[in-house]
Amino acid sequence: MSVRSAFLWAGAWMALGYAAGNALERVRGHAEQFGKAFALALGVVIAGYVVFKWIQRQRVSAQPEDRSRVGGGAQGPYAIPGAVRIAAEDLEQRHPDLPRDREIVLYCS
């Protein structure tokens, strides 16, 4: 990365911080005005989001067909057509399955 790119990158983030500074000051002003009610509302929203994500995760992990994909049992919707799925620990035993007449691309999924 060149020095010019680094300055451009840092300058963009500093400009964003400067622009958002006014908005943050307004939020702080409202927080002071509403005090504990604002903090309580913010806490309820955060707690609700955490509970929502926990329930969503519990519901997904209870479905056995989804767990088989995580363990590598199925090809999955984003697999490359014609791909050969080999776990890292099975590579030594299954290397004869790999084609020798063409280029091989390794990827993690």
N, C-alpha and C positions, 0 to 999 in steps of 0.2 A: 504494500500500500504506500502511496506517495505521501509526502508531507502535506501537499495541497488537499488530498482526499481526507486526511486525518483532520485538518482544520475545518474543512467543509462539514464533515460528520459531527465534530464537536460543536461547531457553530449552529448547525441545525437543531441540535438538542438544547443548546443554550437559548436559542430563539424561542423554541417551544416552551421552555420553562419560564421565560420572561413573559410570553403571551398568556400562559396559564396562571401566572402569579396573581393577576387581577381576579380571576375566577376563584382562586383559592382564598383570597382575602374576603371575597363576598361570602363564600361558604363559611369561613370562620366568623364573620360578622353575624350571619344567621344563626350559627351555632351558639354564639354568646347570647343572642336575643332569646332564643328558644330554650337554651340551657339543657336541663336534664331530659326534657321531652324529645329533643333532637337526638341525644345520645341513646335514649331508650329505643326510639324508632329505628335508628341505625343498627343497634344491637339485635332487634327483632328481625330486621331484614337479613342480616348476616346469618343469624341462627336458622331462619327459615330456609335460606339457600343451602346451608350445610345439611339440614335434615332432608331437604328435597334430594340432594345428590346422594346421600346415604341410602334413602329408600330406592332411588333409581338403581344404584349399584347392587343392592340386595335383590331386586327384581330380576336384573340381568344375570346375576351369578346363579340364580335358582334354575335357569334354563339349561338343561344338559347339552343341548345341541350347540349352544354358544361356547360352552366350556371345551368341547371337543376341538373347536377351531383354535382356541388359545393354545392347546397342547400340541397342535400340529397335526391333528387327525384329518382335517379337510383342506382342500386347496384354497378355499376362501374366494371372495368375489374379486379381489385385486391381484390374483396370481397371474403370472405371465403364461399365455397359452403354450403348452408343450414343456413347461418347466418340470424339472424333476426335484421333488422336495426330499432333502436328505438332512437329517439332524446332524449336528456337528459330531456327536459321539459315534454316529454310524458311518461316518465318511470313510474310515479305514476299511470297513467291510464292504461298502457299497460302491467303491470307486470303479469297479468294472462296469457299472450301470451307466457311467458317464461316456458320452460319445467322444471318439478320438478323431473323427473326420471333420470337425468344425470347431469354431471358437466357443469357449465356455464363459458365461457371465455368471458370477456369484453375487447374490444379493440376500439381504436379511429381510424377513417379513414377520 
